[in-house]
Amino acid sequence: MSKKVLGYFLGGLMALALVVPALHGHAVNAAAMTQNDYFGTDSSGSAISGDTFASSAGLSSGDLPTTIASLIRVVLGILGIIAVVIILIGGFKWMTSGGNDDKVKSARKVMTSGIIGLVIVLSAFAIAQFVLSSVITATSGSV
């Protein structure tokens, strides 16, 4: 049996496996969730609220814009560290080039790329800081 025929045969079996159960028409047993189904009940049998569940699970109680702002700050901080490491690698290459012009050019190119990356990250941080502080001020209602 050729690979092409085997492929068509297996494809047909997969199609049948998807179509036959859909044609059979199983009954769906769906029920509306109650308050107890969301987060369970405590020892007294009363429903646990979402805030109680979040605090016991160690989740943040901050609002969404503040959480997004801190996440963006962490990502940009990591990118800044990477840019500084690239600059250091370029400096190390330059110091170990031994006066070879090709190695010095390569090291200078790496350092230039790292500096450009650092400028981009710092600019992105400044823009993100401005936008996020504006969004947080607008959503919190404080002036």
Secondary structure, DSSP 4 states (H G I P E B T S, - for coil): --HHHHHHHHHHHHHHHHHHHHHH-PPP---PPPHHHHH-B-TTSPBPPHHHHHHHHT---S-HHHHHHHHHHHHHHHHHHHHHHHHHHHHHHHHTSTT-HHHHHHHHHHHHHHHHHHHHHHHHHHHHHHHHHHHHHHHH---
